[in-house]
C-alpha cells in the first residue's frame, strides 16, 4: 500500500511538470471503460466512461495505466489499451449516419424540386404551344378580317357598278322609246300629209285632163 502511495505522490509531482493539454485520446469501442482513482486495479472506480468519449491525457503510460480527464473535468486512471489515438469506429459511424440521413433528406428534397421543375417545364411547354396556337388563330382571324374587308369593298364596288348599269340601261330604254315614238309620229304625220295632199293632186290632174 505504501508503494502505491509513493507512486501516487510521484505521479502528482510529474503531473505538475507535464502540461495539462499535452495530448488527447479516445475511449475504445467497448461500451464503457472504468475510470479509477489510481494506476492499479485495486483503486476504486470514480466513473464509467462511454465509448468514443474524448479524454484529455494528463500523464503518459505508467505500468499499463494512463491518467486522463473527462470533458466534465473528472480526472482518473484507465488502462492504456482502452485508449486510442482517434475516435472509435462507433463514434465515427454515428455522425456519418446522421450525415447520410441528412443527405438522403436533401436528395428527397432535390428530387421533389426536380419533379416540380419538370412539371413547371411541361406547363411552360404547354403554354408555349397554346400561345403558338393562339397566335396562329389570331393571324388567321386577321387574314379573315382582311378578306372580309376586301369582300365588302368588292361588293360595294359591284353595287355601285350595278347602279351605274341600271342608270345606263334606263337611259337606253328611254332613248329607244323616244326613237320609236318619233318614228311612229313621223309615220303618222306622213300618212296624214299624204291623206291631205292626195285629194288635191287628184283634182288638179282631172282639171288638166279636162282642159285638154
Buried (B, 14 or more C-beta within 10 A) or exposed (E): EEEEEEBBEEBEEBBEEBEEEEBEBBBBEEEEBBBBBBBBEEBEEBBEBBBBBEBBBBBEBBEEBBBBBBEEEEBBBBBBEBBBEEBBEBBEEEEEEEEEEEEEEEEEEEEEEEEEEEEEEEEEEEEEEEEEEEEEEEEEEEEEEEEEEEEEEEEEEEEEEEEEEEEEEEEEEEEEEEEEEEEEEEEEEEEEEEEEEEEEEEEEEEEEEEEE
